[in-house]
Amino acid sequence: MEQYCDLHVHSCYSDGTCTPAQLLALAEAAGLQAIALCDHNTIDGVEVLLAAGENSPVEAIPGIEISTDFEGAELHILGLFLKPEHYAPIQNLMARQRQLKEQSNVDLVDALNRAGYAIDYAAIKASTPKGNVNRALIAAELTRKGYTESVQDAFKRLLSPKHGYYVPPKHPDAFDTIVFLKNMGVTVVLAHPFLSLDEAGLRRFLPKAAELGLDGMEVIYSKFDAATTSLAKTIAQEYGILPSGGSDFHGENKPDIRIGVGRGDLRIPMAYLQALRG
């Protein structure tokens, strides 16, 4: 009987709505063997996850999702199998990034307020254990206030840079981020490649990324259809990149995505995890 995992989930320590313990409980109920916590630009939930994992049959994999820049596009790089000696260097890298993100958030909410969308940034910050805020939480607040129909609707109508309210913060270079993680011995995976890049852009990125040590790429993802999954698998194999996969589960902030199964047909084999583990 094949066993499955989910190598990309989020907790309330970034923009998810579940605690790490709740994630493990959901994963167990879904019959998963392992999950990887990859909160956005923070590892604040990692030790909580590992503590909860001591009482769970589900393997708890500590990770992070780092927002990076490639040719002006925002690429998300996952670091998996983090160890305690990695925490301080990662926290130092993320400290400056959080400052830039915080100012971007404040500017975004100020712009929305001026446009008549009365949302309170302090209340949004208070809704998370460590005050880590990104656009998904702002989108959730817009939806709660009735300004938008859903988180997805908020992004479509208000929170994309093209609408003028949101100015993205400067992100670290994608290649520099890969080198930073690989120098510590962290497993590095490109998250949901086709959300930010078309095929041509991905093919421009992967040769150097692979040379620098990129280990894997998500080929199974909640928003990929069968054709996209097939293309991702082909490209990963072509560049010698290991396949990975994840639901990108966020709890109620993405209610159509369930842990382990995405929109219903997601299945990430444990063989992917074992290969990435090395």
C-alpha positions as CSV (number, residue, x, y, z in Angstrom):
1,M,0.0,0.0,0.0
2,E,1.5,3.3,-1.1
3,Q,2.1,5.9,1.6
4,Y,1.8,9.7,1.2
5,C,3.1,13.0,2.6
6,D,2.6,16.7,2.2
7,L,5.8,18.7,1.9
8,H,4.4,22.2,1.9
9,V,1.9,23.3,4.6
10,H,1.4,26.6,6.6
11,S,0.5,27.3,10.2
12,C,-0.8,30.3,12.2
13,Y,2.8,31.3,12.6
14,S,2.6,32.8,9.1
15,D,-0.6,33.0,7.2
16,G,-2.3,29.7,8.0
17,T,-5.1,29.3,10.5
18,C,-4.0,26.0,12.2
19,T,-1.5,25.5,15.0
20,P,1.3,23.0,14.3
21,A,-0.4,20.5,16.6
22,Q,-3.7,20.9,14.6
23,L,-1.7,20.4,11.3
24,L,-0.4,17.1,12.7
25,A,-3.8,16.0,13.8
26,L,-5.3,16.8,10.4
27,A,-2.4,15.0,8.7
28,E,-3.0,11.9,10.9
29,A,-6.7,11.9,10.1
30,A,-5.9,12.2,6.4
31,G,-3.6,9.1,6.6
32,L,-0.4,11.0,5.9
33,Q,3.0,9.7,7.0
34,A,4.7,13.1,7.1
35,I,4.2,16.9,6.7
36,A,6.7,19.7,6.2
37,L,5.9,23.1,7.8
38,C,7.1,25.8,5.5
39,D,5.8,29.1,6.9
40,H,6.5,32.2,4.9
41,N,9.9,33.8,5.8
42,T,9.8,32.5,9.4
43,I,10.7,29.5,11.5
44,D,8.8,30.7,14.6
45,G,6.5,27.6,14.5
46,V,9.3,25.0,13.9
47,E,10.0,24.2,17.5
48,V,6.3,24.1,18.4
49,L,5.8,21.6,15.5
50,L,8.7,19.4,16.7
51,A,7.3,19.4,20.2
52,A,3.9,18.4,19.0
53,G,5.4,15.8,16.7
54,E,6.8,13.9,19.7
55,N,3.2,12.7,20.4
56,S,2.2,12.1,16.8
57,P,2.6,9.2,14.4
58,V,3.1,11.8,11.6
59,E,6.7,12.8,10.9
60,A,7.1,16.5,11.5
61,I,9.6,18.1,9.1
62,P,10.8,21.6,9.9
63,G,11.1,23.9,7.0
64,I,10.7,27.4,5.7
65,E,9.4,29.2,2.5
66,I,11.6,32.1,1.6
67,S,10.4,34.8,-0.9
68,T,13.1,35.6,-3.4
69,D,13.7,37.5,-6.6
70,F,14.5,36.2,-10.0
71,E,14.3,38.6,-13.0
72,G,11.8,40.7,-11.1
73,A,9.5,37.7,-10.4
74,E,8.9,36.5,-6.8
75,L,10.1,32.9,-6.5
76,H,9.5,30.9,-3.4
77,I,12.3,28.7,-2.2
78,L,11.7,26.0,0.4
79,G,14.3,24.8,2.9
80,L,13.6,21.4,4.3
81,F,14.9,19.3,7.2
82,L,16.1,22.2,9.2
83,K,18.3,21.5,12.2
84,P,18.8,23.6,15.4
85,E,22.2,24.9,14.1
86,H,20.3,26.4,11.1
87,Y,17.9,28.5,13.2
88,A,20.1,31.5,14.0
89,P,21.5,32.0,10.5
90,I,18.0,31.8,9.0
91,Q,16.5,34.1,11.6
92,N,19.3,36.6,10.9
93,L,18.5,36.5,7.2
94,M,14.8,36.8,7.8
95,A,15.1,39.7,10.3
96,R,15.8,42.3,7.5
97,Q,13.3,40.7,5.3
98,R,10.6,41.0,8.0
99,Q,11.4,44.7,8.4
100,L,10.9,45.3,4.7
101,K,7.7,43.2,4.6
102,E,6.3,45.0,7.7
103,Q,6.7,48.4,6.0
104,S,5.1,47.0,2.8
105,N,2.2,45.7,4.9
106,V,1.7,49.1,6.7
107,D,1.8,51.0,3.4
108,L,-0.7,48.5,1.8
109,V,-3.2,48.9,4.7
110,D,-2.8,52.7,4.7
111,A,-3.5,52.8,1.0
112,L,-6.6,50.6,1.4
113,N,-7.8,52.7,4.3
114,R,-7.5,55.8,2.1
115,A,-9.5,54.1,-0.5
116,G,-12.3,53.4,1.9
117,Y,-11.5,49.8,3.0
118,A,-11.5,50.2,6.8
119,I,-9.3,47.5,8.2
120,D,-7.1,47.7,11.3
121,Y,-3.5,46.6,10.8
122,A,-2.9,46.2,14.6
123,A,-5.8,43.8,14.8
124,I,-4.5,41.8,11.9
125,K,-1.0,41.5,13.6
126,A,-2.7,40.5,16.9
127,S,-4.4,37.6,15.2
128,T,-1.1,35.7,14.7
129,P,1.1,34.2,17.5
130,K,4.2,36.2,16.5
131,G,2.6,39.1,14.6
132,N,3.8,37.8,11.2
133,V,1.6,39.3,8.6
134,N,1.4,38.9,4.8
135,R,-1.2,39.7,2.1
136,A,-3.2,36.5,2.8
137,L,-4.0,37.7,6.3
138,I,-4.9,41.1,5.0
139,A,-7.1,39.4,2.4
140,A,-8.8,37.4,5.1
141,E,-9.6,40.6,7.0
142,L,-11.0,42.2,3.9
143,T,-13.2,39.2,3.5
144,R,-14.2,39.1,7.1
145,K,-15.3,42.8,6.8
146,G,-17.3,42.0,3.7
147,Y,-15.2,44.0,1.3
148,T,-14.3,40.9,-0.7
149,E,-16.0,37.6,-1.3
150,S,-12.9,35.5,-0.5
151,V,-9.2,35.6,-0.1
152,Q,-8.8,34.8,-3.7
153,D,-11.2,37.6,-4.6
154,A,-9.2,40.1,-2.5
155,F,-6.0,39.2,-4.4
156,K,-7.8,39.4,-7.7
157,R,-9.5,42.8,-7.1
158,L,-7.2,44.6,-4.6
159,L,-3.9,43.0,-3.6
160,S,-2.1,42.4,-6.8
161,P,0.6,45.0,-7.5
162,K,-1.2,46.0,-10.7
163,H,-4.0,47.7,-8.6
164,G,-1.6,50.2,-7.1
165,Y,-2.2,49.5,-3.4
166,Y,0.5,46.9,-2.9
167,V,4.2,47.6,-3.5
168,P,6.2,44.4,-3.0
169,P,9.2,44.6,-0.7
170,K,12.7,43.9,-2.1
171,H,13.4,40.2,-1.8
172,P,16.8,38.4,-1.6
173,D,18.2,37.0,-4.8
174,A,17.0,33.5,-5.6
175,F,20.4,32.2,-6.4
176,D,22.0,33.8,-3.3
177,T,19.3,32.1,-1.2
178,I,20.0,28.7,-2.7
179,V,23.7,29.1,-1.9
180,F,22.9,30.3,1.6
181,L,20.8,27.2,2.3
182,K,23.1,24.7,0.6
183,N,26.1,26.0,2.5
184,M,24.3,24.9,5.7
185,G,23.4,21.5,4.2
186,V,19.7,22.3,3.9
187,T,17.6,20.5,1.3
188,V,16.4,23.2,-1.2
189,V,13.2,22.9,-3.2
190,L,11.6,25.4,-5.7
191,A,7.9,25.8,-4.7
192,H,5.1,25.9,-7.2
193,P,7.3,27.0,-10.2
194,F,4.5,27.9,-12.6
195,L,2.8,30.4,-10.3
196,S,5.6,33.0,-11.0
197,L,7.3,31.8,-14.1
198,D,6.2,30.5,-17.5
199,E,8.1,27.6,-19.1
200,A,10.7,29.8,-20.7
201,G,11.4,31.6,-17.5
202,L,11.7,28.3,-15.6
203,R,14.1,27.0,-18.1
204,R,16.2,30.2,-17.7
205,F,16.2,29.7,-13.9
206,L,16.9,26.0,-13.6
207,P,20.4,25.5,-15.2
208,K,22.1,27.9,-12.7
209,A,19.9,26.8,-9.8
210,A,20.8,23.2,-10.4
211,E,24.5,24.1,-10.7
212,L,24.2,25.9,-7.3
213,G,22.6,22.8,-5.6
214,L,18.9,23.1,-6.0
215,D,17.7,19.7,-4.9
216,G,14.0,19.5,-5.9
217,M,11.0,21.2,-7.5
218,E,7.3,20.9,-6.7
219,V,5.9,18.9,-9.6
220,I,2.7,18.0,-7.7
221,Y,0.7,21.1,-6.4
222,S,-2.9,21.9,-5.6
223,K,-3.2,24.4,-8.5
224,F,-1.6,22.2,-11.2
225,D,-3.7,20.4,-13.6
226,A,-2.6,17.1,-15.2
227,A,-0.9,18.8,-18.1
228,T,1.1,21.1,-15.8
229,T,2.1,18.3,-13.5
230,S,3.3,16.3,-16.5
231,L,5.3,19.2,-17.8
232,A,6.8,19.9,-14.4
233,K,7.9,16.3,-14.0
234,T,9.5,16.3,-17.5
235,I,11.4,19.5,-16.8
236,A,12.6,18.4,-13.4
237,Q,13.9,15.2,-14.9
238,E,15.5,17.0,-17.7
239,Y,17.5,19.2,-15.3
240,G,18.3,16.5,-12.8
241,I,16.0,18.0,-10.2
242,L,14.2,15.7,-7.7
243,P,10.4,15.8,-7.7
244,S,8.6,17.2,-4.7
245,G,5.0,18.2,-4.0
246,G,2.7,20.0,-1.5
247,S,-0.8,21.1,-1.0
248,D,0.2,24.6,0.2
249,F,-2.4,24.1,2.9
250,H,-3.4,27.3,4.8
251,G,-6.5,26.2,6.7
252,E,-9.5,28.5,6.5
253,N,-7.5,31.1,4.6
254,K,-7.6,28.8,1.6
255,P,-10.7,26.8,2.3
256,D,-10.7,24.9,-1.0
257,I,-7.3,23.3,-0.2
258,R,-7.1,20.4,2.1
259,I,-4.0,19.0,3.7
260,G,-2.5,16.1,1.8
261,V,-5.1,16.1,-1.0
262,G,-5.3,19.7,-2.1
263,R,-8.5,20.1,-4.1
264,G,-9.2,16.4,-3.9
265,D,-6.8,14.5,-6.2
266,L,-3.4,15.5,-4.8
267,R,-1.1,12.6,-3.8
268,I,2.5,13.0,-2.9
269,P,4.3,9.7,-2.5
270,M,6.6,9.1,0.4
271,A,9.2,8.1,-2.2
272,Y,9.6,11.9,-3.0
273,L,10.4,12.6,0.7
274,Q,12.9,9.7,1.0
275,A,14.7,10.9,-2.2
276,L,14.9,14.5,-0.9
277,R,16.1,13.3,2.5
278,G,19.1,11.7,0.7
